[in-house]
């Protein structure tokens, strides 16, 4: 059953940046966009590059290797919304960023 887990502190992910955190066998990228946090699977399904290292523009992160682009709010691939990566609800409690895994 999904539960919220603390993955980081607010100060760990400055505004306009992202950081990946291990969660069991996977990695989750947390993005801070104007004080709103988003969490998606960190690895691009194309070749496995870290999306936390990607460039974000208008709520969309672009993979640094081949430019695959994913929306932060729902994990959809911009070229075909049928393909999605994991997207996780986020809440901030005090200074903790909690992700529902």
N, C-alpha and C positions, 0 to 999 in steps of 0.2 A: 504494500500500500504506500503511495507517495507520501512523503513528509517533508516539511521545510527543514533544511540543514544550513547552518552557518558556513559559508565558504570564504568570506572575506570581511574586512572592515571597510567602511565607506572610504577612508583615506587610502586604502590599497588600490583603488581604481579611480584615479583623478578624472575630472570632467574631460570629455573628448578622447578618453583612452579606453583600452580594454586589457584584460588579463585573463589567462587561462588557469584553471584550477583542476587538479585531479579529483575525480569522483568515482571511486571503484575502478573498473577497467577502462573508463572513458575520461575525457577531458571536457570541461564546460567552460566556455568563454563568457565572461561578464563584461558588458559594455556600459559605459556611463555617457549618456547623451543628454546634455543640458540638465543634469541632476536626476534623470530617469534611468533606471538600470534595466538592462535586458540580459537574458541568459539563453544561449544557444549552444548546440554541440560545437566544439572547437575545431574539429577536423573537417575540412572540405571533402565531400564524398568523391570528388573527381580523382584527386591524387594524394590526399591526406595532409595538405598544408594547414597550418594553424590559422584559423580565421581571426583570432585575437590580434594577429599581426597585420590584418588587412586594413584597407582604407575605408572609412565610413563616410558616406555622403547621402543626405536626405533619408536617413534611417535604413540604408542598405550597405552591407559590408561586401567588399570585393576581395576575393582571394588573391594573394600576392603572386601566386605561381601562374595561374592561367585566366584570372579575371572572372571566375564564376561569382555571381552576385546573389546574396541572400538577404531577405528582409529580416530585420532584427525582431520585429514584433510578432512574426508568425513562423519564421524559418523557411519560407517559400523561396525556391530558386526563381530568380527573375525571368529566366528564359522559358520556364515551364512550371507554373504553380502546382502541377501534379507532384513534382519532386519536392520534398520537404526534408529538412534536417530537424533534429530535436530542438524544441523550444520549451523553456521552463518558466513557470511563474516565479516572480521575484518580489520580495518584500524587504523593507528596511525596518529593523527593530532597534531603536537606539542608534548605535553606530555599526551594527552588524548587517551585512547583506546576506539574506537567507534565500535559498533557491529550493523550490519544491522538486525533489528528485523521486 
